[in-house]
């Protein structure tokens, strides 16, 4: 039995992680940490977990958590958890980090999009936690960085096309996300009357997830340039990414689908749809699946890949559990076998 501690347990990512882990036969949650909810029981403010977990939220304290846990999840904002992660690693604990602090390989790029990195030494120690690309690297690592939700959707949509030279290395990613992707903290942007019945683009040409997409796609072939535009849409969860590239050679839709199926053959959570079918967020909600549909515009020389994920599961907590499973030697799909709920 692997004992786990969760820092930042009361955010959307943390509580979704707890919900998934409650079904894990090889994991026991032994410690919960937070800031504003210290001393409260999790089920007191997340009533859907009533009767499932009675543990109180403790003050953030790595040493105290280390006495009770073998592996630690850090569900904290960027720059907040870096020193805590370093402390946990020094104590010999395995770490899965939700923030951006360990995703990028370059401290300079991190600084450009975030701020000065508090612990740049962590970057070379971390493995980017996308099993579909880094499965062999995750089991032996002590530190796994959970990818951003937008990058997960974009990278999975485009990886086979880049790796097989189907398209030129200059892509456009248009993503639309539900409001939970902005987190639980109240903001004007996510206020009901501001976001309901509205679709809005934001962070054009400067979104923080852009360098992740560039880093991972460039690792599959030539350096890739990415134009990324995210949008906020009035639904709770889900990301739909429509990705465009110029064809590098003549390509038929049936052949493109076969390339994608070959690339993802054996992947438990990637579903490549038949030619002519396209994904929808409703088809993956509540699951760890990424659905991918493909289009080829032969007249204009364009390739289009569309992906759908649940931003809180495959885009965050589910990915974390998938990586944890690999790190502890469990079956990769453990606690992630749910199919999407419907309607």
N, C-alpha and C positions, 0 to 999 in steps of 0.2 A: 504494500500500500504506500503510495506517494503522498506525503503530507504537503499541502500548499498554503501559502500566505498570499493575500491579495491586498495591495496598497491602492487606495483610491477605489474602494469597493462600492461606493454608492453612486458613482456616475453611471450613465447608460451602458458604457462598455463593461464596467465592473459588475454591474448587476446581471447583465446578460451572460457574462462569464460564469457567475455563480449558478445561474439557472442551468447552464449546460453541464457544469461540473457536478451538480447534484445527481445527475444520471450516470456518472462515471464510476464503474465498479472498482477501479484501481486507484482512486483518488479520494482523499479526505481533506476537506477545508478545515484548517485548524486555527487560522488567524485572519482577522479582517482589520484593516487600518484605514483611517480617514482623517479629515480635518474638522469640518463643521458639524459632523454627526457623531463625535466621540461620545461614548456612553449610551448611545441609543441602539436598540435592536433593529437589525436590517428590516425585518418583517413589519416593524411599526410604520415605516414610511414607504415600503414596497409590499403592499398587502397581497399581491399575487403570489408572494413567497410564504405566506402565512402557513405555519405548521411544518415548513420545510427546513428552516434554519433559525435558531433562536440566539445565535451568537451576537454579542455586542461589538460595536465598532470601537477599536482601541486607538490611542494616539500613535502616530507614525513613529515607529521605533524598530530599526532593522535588527538590532541585537535581540530584542524581545521576540520578534517574529522568527529569528533564526533558531531559537530554542525549541520552536514548535513545528518548523517546516523544513522540507528538503528542497523545495522549489518555490520561487517567488514570482508573482505577477505584479508588474508595476503599471497601473492604469492611471497615470498621472500626466499632467500637461508637459509640453516640452520644457527642458531646462530645470524643471522642478525635481525630477527623480534621478538625475545623472549621478550625483554624489551618493545617493542612497543605493543605486545600482552598483557602483564601485565598491561600496561597503559590503554589500551582499556577496559580490564575487570574491572579495578578500576573505570572507567567511566560508568560502567553498560551496556556496549555494548556486544552483542553476537559476537562471533568470529569463523570463519572457517579458519584453518591454513593449507597451502599447504606444509610446510616444515616438516622436521623430528623432530622438536623441541618438539612436544607434543605427538608423537606416542608411544614411549616406556614408560613403567612403572618404569624402573630402571634408575636412573641417572648414576650409575656405568657402565651399559651396553652402555648407550648413549656415555659416555666418551671413552669407549673402541673403538667404531666405528667412533666417530666424534671428539669431544674435550670436555673440561670441560663445563658442561651445565650452561649457563648464568642465568637461572631461573628454577632450579629444582622443585620449588614449583608448577610450571605449570603442571607437569606430573600427579599429583594425581587429578587435576581438569579436565583433558581432557578425552573425550570419543573417542575411536578409531572409525573413521567414516566409518565403513563398515556395512551398514544397514542390510545386509543379516545375520550378526551375532550379531549386537548391536542395532537393531531398537528401542527397548524400552528404551534404555539409551540415545538416541540422542535428542528426543524432549525436555526434561527438562534441558539439559546441557547448559552452557553458552559458552563452548569451545569444538569444535570438531576438531580433527586432521584427515585430509584427508590421507588415506593410501598411501604408495608408489605404483607406477605402477606395479612393479614386484610382490610385496606381494599380491596385489589385484588378479592378475592372478593365483598365486600359491595357495593362501588360498582358493579361490573359487573352484579351481580344486580339492583340497585335503580334504576340510572340511567334506564332507559327509562320506568319507572313514575313516577318523580318528574318527569322532563322533560315527560311527557305528561299529568300531573295525573290519573293513574289511581288514586292513593292519597293519603290525608292525609299531611302532612309530619311524621309521628310514627311511627317504625318500630322494630321489634325485630330484632336480628341475633343469631342463635345459630350459633356457628362451632365446628367441631371440627378440630383440627390434629394431624398426626403429630409425633413427638418431635423430628425434625430442625429444626423451627421454633424450638426453644429454643437452637439452636447446638451447637457441639462441646464447649464447656467442660463439665466434669463438675459436676453438681449433684445434690442429694438427690432433687429432684423428678423428674429424668430417669434416675435410677438404675434399672437393669433391674427389680429386685425391688419397687421403689416404683411404677413406672408400668405394668408388665406386668399384663394381666388386670384393668385398672382404667380407668375414665373419670372424669375430675375436672374440675369447673369451677374457674376461678381469676380473680382480678382483676375480680370483679363490680363494675360501676358505676365502675370507675376504670382500665380498661386504656388503655395509652398510645396505642393505635391509634384510639381513639374519636374524637378531634378531627379526624383525617384523614378519616374517613368523613363526619363532619358538614360539614367544609369543602368537600369535593368535591360532595356531594349538594346542599348549600345553594347551590352555584354554578349549579345547574340550574333553580332555581325559588325558592320561598319558603324561609326558614330551616327546617332540618330538625332535629328532635330524635331522638336515637338511643339506644336501650338495647341495649348490646352485652355479650354474655356468651361468652367463649371457653372451650373445653374442650380438655384434652390427652387424646389417645387413643393406645393402644399400637400404632402403626404407624410406619414410617419417614418417609413423606412423604405430602403431600396435605392439602388443606383442603376441607371441605364446609360451606358456609354456608346456613342456612335463614333466610330473611328474611320478616318479616310486616309488613303494613300494612293499615289499614282502607280499604275501597273508597271513593273519592270520588264514584263514580257507578255506575250499573248497568253491569256488564261481563260479557261472555261469554268463556270460555276461548279460543275460536278467535280472537276479536278481540284479546285480550291477546297471544297468540302473534304475531299479525301486527304489532302495535305494536313488539314486541321485534325482529322480523325487519327491519322498516323501519329501526329505530334502528341496528342493527348490520350493515346491508347493506354488503357490501364489506369488512368487517373480516376480516382473514385468520386471526385466532386466537380469535374468539368464535363458538361454535356454539350456536344456539338450537334446542332439541330440539322435536320434534313434540308436539302436545297429548297428554297422557297419559304421556309419557316423562319420566324424571327422571335427573339425572346421578349418577355415582358417581366417587369418587376414582380407582378402578382404570381408568376410561375415559380419564383424562388423564395418568396417571403417565408421566414421562419426556418430556412434551411441553410446548409453550408454549400449549396450548389452555385456554380457559375454557368449560366446558359449562354451559348454563343451561336449567333446566326450570321451568315455571310451573304454578301451581294457582290456581283461583278458587273460594272457598267462598261461593257465593251465599247460602246459608241464613244465614250469620253475618256476611256483609259483609266477608270477609277476602280479601286477596291474598297469595299465597305465591310467592316466587321462590327457587329452590335453585341454587346454583352450586358447581362443583367445579374446583379447580386443583391443579397440582403446586406446592407452596409454594416449592420451590427453583428452579423454572423460571419459570413465569408470575408466581409470587409473589416472584421475586428476580432470579436470574441471567439468565433468559430475557427478562424485562422490560428488564433493563439492556442486553442485546444489541439488543433491538428499538429502544430509544431511541438507542443508539450508531449503529445503522444509519441512522436518520433524521438524526443529527448529522453524519455523514460523507458523506451523499448516496448511501448504498448502498440496495439494495432492502431494504425493511423486514423481509422474511422470511428474509434470508440467514442461514445457519447455524441456523435455527430450524424447518426443514422436517420434523423427525422426527415421525412419528405415535407415539402411546403404545405402549409394549411390552406384550405380553400372553402368558401370564397373569401 
